[in-house]
Amino acid sequence: MGGTSGIVTMASSRAKGSSLARQDAIVAYVFLAPWIIGFAVFVAGPMIAAIYLSLNSYSITKPPVFIGIDNFTRMFTVDPLFWPSLGRTAIWAGSYVPLAIIGSLMTAVLLNQGMKGTTIYRTIFFLPHLTPIVASIFIWTWLLHPRFGFVNEMIWQVTYNLTGTGVEGPGWFGSTDWAIPSLILVALWGAIGGNGMLIFLAGLQGVSKELYEVAEIDGANIIQRFWNITLPMISPTLLFNLVLGLIGALQSFANAFIATEGGPAYATWFFALHIYANAFSYGEYGYASALALFFFLIVVGLTYANFRFSTRWVHYGGEVN
């Protein structure tokens, strides 16, 4: 009888345990439900729809018509703006991302020195990042106006006082040669003291000061300490900012759309702007979906490559070579 009673007790305990586990699972799914519904409706659903529409000719006034891979054939062989927009996006991301990462890292290093008023400096550096993109673009289009802008006026005044002959500033947003550099300048103004800088600062504060003290005793100068201690120790943070920065730069849309609308002469016609124009200006939602799908694969591929090759230079758990 005792053995039977023990078995019954164990079975009862297991039943209660499984019941509690089910209750915990139900509670968890209830709390997860808003996110799951939001993901299904606003992320997974549109992605599936985009894959379907990419194989169709579709405008909002007519039902989809299946055309197979014609949209992709048009993309690679017919569309005159496809390759140029992809190239400009690559130039933009390849120029902006390294400058933003280096600027954010250097700013974080300066703010990590324990100087007086560091909190005030952090606030000042972070303020441009809080400025809405529309407001900052309008401010900079005024500052960089070719004829009446403050920047060109200062260039003329400084060169006139130094040489006796005033030098006209560049055309900035109105010049095909200076349009992308102008956008890079505006983006850096908001990015160098933004989230990347705060993330780097958090990473720097996690580096043990004892490592620097030992290296200094061994005769390492400031550059050697930065190269052999700081960079390896914050390499995971560097990878994180690199991936986020690259994804954000590839998806860049608002700055070019507001400042130049892709001009002048398509000089700032980025790939995201090309997708937007085909969808909402020309009403070719099927072709725009094909562009978006191809762009998604590029972003995923580059992100995977970053993580794949990061094993060569990223050190986790405080491992320093």
C-alpha positions in Angstrom: 0.0 0.0 0.0 2.8 2.4 0.9 4.4 1.9 -2.6 1.1 2.5 -4.3 0.4 5.6 -2.3 3.9 6.9 -3.2 3.2 6.3 -6.9 -0.1 8.1 -6.6 1.5 11.0 -4.8 4.3 11.3 -7.5 1.7 11.2 -10.3 -0.3 13.9 -8.6 2.8 16.1 -8.2 3.7 15.6 -11.8 0.1 16.5 -12.8 0.2 19.6 -10.7 3.6 20.5 -12.1 2.4 20.1 -15.7 -0.7 22.1 -14.9 1.4 24.9 -13.5 3.7 24.8 -16.5 0.6 25.1 -18.9 -0.7 28.0 -16.9 2.7 29.7 -17.0 2.8 29.1 -20.8 -0.7 30.5 -21.2 0.3 33.6 -19.2 3.5 34.0 -21.3 1.6 33.8 -24.6 -1.0 36.3 -23.4 1.7 38.8 -22.7 3.5 37.9 -26.0 0.2 38.2 -28.0 0.4 41.9 -28.8 3.9 41.5 -30.2 3.0 38.3 -32.1 0.0 40.0 -33.6 1.9 43.1 -34.4 4.7 41.1 -36.0 2.2 39.0 -38.1 0.2 42.0 -39.3 3.0 44.6 -39.8 6.1 42.5 -40.6 5.5 38.9 -41.6 2.3 39.8 -43.5 3.7 42.6 -45.6 6.8 40.5 -46.3 4.7 37.6 -47.6 2.6 40.0 -49.6 5.7 41.6 -51.1 7.0 38.2 -52.2 3.7 37.4 -53.9 3.4 40.8 -55.5 7.0 40.7 -56.8 5.8 38.0 -59.2 2.8 40.0 -60.4 2.0 43.1 -62.3 -0.1 45.1 -59.9 -1.4 48.6 -59.5 -3.8 49.6 -56.8 -6.7 50.1 -59.3 -6.4 46.6 -60.9 -6.0 43.1 -59.5 -2.6 41.4 -59.6 -1.7 39.6 -62.8 0.9 36.9 -62.5 4.0 37.6 -64.7 6.6 35.3 -63.2 10.1 36.7 -63.0 9.5 39.5 -65.5 9.8 42.1 -62.7 13.3 40.8 -61.9 14.3 40.6 -65.6 13.2 44.3 -65.9 15.1 45.1 -62.8 18.5 43.8 -64.0 18.2 44.5 -67.8 15.8 47.3 -68.5 15.5 49.8 -65.6 17.9 52.6 -66.3 18.0 53.8 -62.7 18.4 50.4 -61.0 22.2 50.0 -61.2 23.0 53.7 -60.7 20.8 53.9 -57.6 22.4 50.8 -56.2 25.8 52.2 -56.9 25.0 55.6 -55.3 23.7 53.7 -52.2 26.9 51.8 -52.0 28.9 55.0 -52.3 26.8 56.7 -49.6 27.0 53.8 -47.2 30.7 53.2 -47.8 31.5 56.8 -47.1 29.1 57.6 -44.3 29.3 54.5 -42.1 33.1 54.5 -41.5 33.1 58.3 -40.8 30.2 57.9 -38.4 31.8 55.0 -36.5 35.2 56.7 -36.3 33.6 60.0 -35.2 31.4 58.4 -32.6 34.3 56.3 -31.2 36.6 59.3 -31.0 33.9 61.4 -29.3 33.2 58.6 -26.8 36.9 58.3 -26.1 37.1 62.0 -25.3 34.0 61.9 -23.1 35.5 58.9 -21.2 38.5 60.8 -19.9 36.7 61.9 -16.7 37.0 65.7 -17.5 35.0 68.2 -15.6 31.6 69.0 -17.1 31.5 65.7 -19.0 27.8 65.4 -18.4 27.2 68.8 -20.0 29.4 67.9 -23.0 27.5 64.6 -23.5 24.2 66.5 -23.6 25.6 69.0 -26.1 26.9 66.3 -28.4 23.6 64.4 -28.1 21.3 67.3 -28.9 21.7 67.2 -32.7 20.6 63.6 -32.6 17.4 64.6 -31.0 16.6 67.1 -33.7 13.9 65.7 -36.1 15.3 64.8 -39.5 12.9 67.2 -41.3 13.9 70.1 -39.1 17.6 69.4 -39.4 17.4 69.1 -43.2 15.6 72.4 -43.5 18.2 74.1 -41.3 21.1 72.7 -43.3 19.6 73.5 -46.6 19.5 77.1 -45.5 23.0 77.0 -44.0 24.3 75.4 -47.2 22.4 77.6 -49.7 24.8 78.3 -52.6 24.1 82.1 -52.7 22.6 83.1 -49.4 23.8 80.4 -47.0 25.8 81.1 -43.9 28.6 78.6 -44.8 29.4 80.0 -48.2 29.2 83.5 -46.8 31.8 82.5 -44.2 34.0 80.9 -46.8 33.9 84.1 -48.9 34.6 86.3 -45.9 37.5 84.2 -44.6 39.2 83.8 -48.0 38.7 87.6 -48.7 40.4 88.6 -45.4 43.3 86.2 -46.0 44.0 86.7 -49.7 42.1 89.8 -50.7 39.9 87.7 -53.1 36.8 86.1 -52.0 36.3 82.4 -53.0 32.8 81.2 -53.9 31.7 78.2 -51.9 30.4 75.0 -53.6 26.9 74.4 -54.7 26.2 71.9 -52.0 22.8 70.3 -52.5 22.4 72.0 -55.9 25.6 70.4 -57.3 25.9 66.9 -58.7 29.4 66.7 -57.2 28.6 68.0 -53.8 25.1 66.6 -53.2 26.2 63.3 -51.6 29.0 65.0 -49.5 26.4 67.5 -48.3 24.1 64.7 -47.2 27.0 63.0 -45.5 27.8 66.2 -43.6 24.3 66.6 -42.4 24.0 62.9 -41.4 27.3 63.1 -39.5 26.2 66.2 -37.6 23.3 64.1 -36.1 25.1 60.8 -35.8 28.5 61.4 -34.3 27.0 62.4 -30.9 24.0 60.1 -31.1 23.3 56.5 -30.2 26.5 55.2 -31.6 28.5 57.4 -29.3 26.5 56.4 -26.2 27.0 52.7 -27.1 30.7 53.2 -27.5 30.8 55.1 -24.2 29.1 52.2 -22.4 31.6 49.8 -24.0 34.6 51.9 -23.0 33.4 52.1 -19.4 33.4 48.4 -19.3 37.2 48.1 -20.0 39.2 47.5 -16.9 41.5 50.3 -16.0 44.0 47.8 -14.6 44.8 46.8 -18.2 45.8 50.4 -19.1 47.9 50.7 -15.9 49.8 47.5 -16.6 50.4 48.5 -20.3 51.6 52.0 -19.1 54.0 50.4 -16.7 55.3 48.2 -19.6 56.0 51.4 -21.6 53.0 51.4 -24.0 52.1 54.8 -25.3 48.6 56.1 -25.8 48.3 54.9 -29.4 49.6 51.4 -28.4 47.1 51.2 -25.5 44.2 52.2 -27.7 45.2 49.8 -30.5 46.1 46.8 -28.4 43.6 47.2 -25.5 40.7 49.5 -26.2 39.9 48.3 -29.7 40.0 44.5 -28.9 38.0 45.0 -25.7 35.2 47.0 -27.4 35.3 45.0 -30.6 31.8 43.5 -29.9 30.5 47.0 -29.5 32.2 48.0 -32.7 30.5 45.2 -34.6 27.2 46.1 -33.1 27.5 49.7 -34.3 28.8 48.6 -37.7 25.9 46.3 -38.4 23.3 48.9 -37.2 25.0 51.7 -39.1 25.3 49.7 -42.3 21.6 48.7 -42.2 20.5 52.2 -41.5 22.7 53.7 -44.2 21.5 51.3 -46.9 17.9 52.1 -46.0 18.6 55.9 -46.1 15.6 57.7 -47.6 14.3 60.7 -45.6 17.4 62.9 -46.0 17.7 62.6 -49.8 13.9 62.8 -50.2 13.5 66.0 -48.2 16.8 67.8 -49.2 17.0 67.0 -52.9 14.2 64.7 -53.9 16.8 62.5 -55.5 18.4 65.3 -57.5 20.1 67.2 -58.9 20.1 65.0 -62.1 19.5 61.9 -59.9 22.8 62.5 -58.0 21.2 61.4 -54.7 18.7 58.9 -56.1 19.3 56.2 -53.6 17.8 52.7 -53.8 15.2 53.2 -51.1 14.1 56.3 -53.0 13.9 54.3 -56.2 11.6 51.8 -54.4 9.4 54.6 -53.0 9.1 56.3 -56.4 8.1 53.1 -58.2 5.5 52.3 -55.6 3.9 55.6 -54.7 4.8 57.9 -57.6 4.4 55.5 -60.5 1.9 53.0 -58.9 3.9 50.0 -59.9 3.6 48.0 -56.7 4.6 44.7 -58.2 7.9 46.0 -59.5 8.5 48.0 -56.3 7.9 44.7 -54.3 10.5 43.0 -56.5 13.0 45.9 -55.8 12.3 45.7 -52.1 12.8 41.9 -52.1 16.1 42.2 -53.8 17.2 44.9 -51.5 16.2 42.8 -48.5 18.4 40.0 -49.7 21.3 42.5 -50.1 20.9 43.7 -46.5 20.6 40.2 -45.1 23.7 39.1 -47.1 25.8 42.0 -45.9 24.7 41.5 -42.3 25.6 37.8 -42.5 29.0 38.6 -44.0 29.7 41.0 -41.2 28.9 38.4 -38.6 30.7 35.7 -40.6 34.0 37.6 -40.9 33.7 39.2 -37.4 35.2 36.1 -35.9 38.6 37.3 -37.2 38.6 40.5 -35.2 35.9 40.5 -32.6 36.9 39.2 -29.1 34.2 38.2 -26.7 34.5 37.7 -22.9 37.5 40.0 -22.5 39.8 37.9 -24.7 42.7 40.0 -25.9 45.3 38.6 -28.3 
